[in-house]
Amino acid sequence: MKVGITYDLQEDYLAKGFSEEQAAEFDRPDTIEGIEGALWRLGYETDRIGHIENLVRRLSRGERWDMVFNIAEGVRGFGREAQVPALLDAYDIPYTFSDPLVLSMTLHKAVTKHVLRDKGIPTPDFFTVEHLSDLDKVDLDFPIFAKPVAEGTGKGISAASKIKNRGEMVSVCQSLLALHEQPVLLETFLSGREFTVGITGTGERAAAIGALEVLLQEKAEPEIYSFLNKKKFETRVKYCLVEDAEAQRAIAVALDAWRCLGCRDGGRVDLRSDEYATPHFLEVNPLAGLNPEISDLPILCTMAGKSYQELIGRIMESALERSHHRPFPETSFCSDAGHST
């Protein structure tokens, strides 16, 4: 089976003049090497495609693949993660991970929260600021938390993101609106524990790998899982695999959100608890980082006793099942994992 790999490399965009933060969501060469190596060991023939421009050229030449392992983040707009999947849908080529609707919806954190709140899934109260004049309508209790509405990897999140008063709210929103050229999401700040839950599979077959608790260390920016804390996680962050009752509640909320949104094959859900130890949905990453050494999902797998190859195999198995192919070879990564009801 021939598997193409679509991706965006950091180095390509840094060469185009992108800043380090602007290119933060794109991948490093060792990520692509890790994915390709795991696919080889699983018995697949691989073909590196790269970014969407390469994909367009190769499709126009008549090239096709049995499956595409897609981790391309895209560049512009709220639909940037949906660009490669939409193109592959048009050519009837199956691919890993979520479809264009899910990727567009989940990139916009406020839209995602509207959907989940309507379904009764706990998420912090929120307000979307498109213009500074919108701040007159904000009716959230301080402290509140501010971040760009459609970024990942902690982009736009710093120690200033926890806002204690109206003056700080105006200043932070003004800065984020100007720098990121997109709306700002304001949320009620939750004071409890922070979790990230790894998930593989689709629909009722989705299962949690486990829950990591994010513990900020002395050198970290306090209280906030910020861009710098993520970047320097080796000295600023401690990850702990947790299985207590609160962590199990976080897993249940994460699986409910994953299924409700229609996410597929594999990814992560981030949550934070309130003062009553009730986990709330923060955001979902349906195109989670897959660097074997530094990405949260592979770190979680390692701590849960699952290999990187098992993770890639389970993602492929889920995608093949959806596309009516038989997985090759057979894997049983999540056969013993718990399900939420």
Secondary structure, DSSP 8 states (H G I E B T S, - for coil): -EEEEE--BHHHHHHTT--TTTTTTSB-HHHHHHHHHHHHHTT-EEEEEESHHHHHHHHHTT---SEEEE----SSSTTGGGHHHHHHHHTT--BSS--HHHHHHHHSHHHHHHHHHHTT-----EEEESSGGGGGG----SSEEEEETT--TTTT--GGGEE-SHHHHHHHHHHHHHHH-S-EEEEE---S-EEEEEEESSGGG-EEEEEEEEEE-TTS-TT---HHHHHTHHHHEEEEEE-SHHHHHHHHHHHHHHHHHT--SEEEEEEEE-TTS-EEEEEEETT----TTT-HHHHHHHHTT--HHHHHHHHHHHHHHHTT---SS---TTTT-----
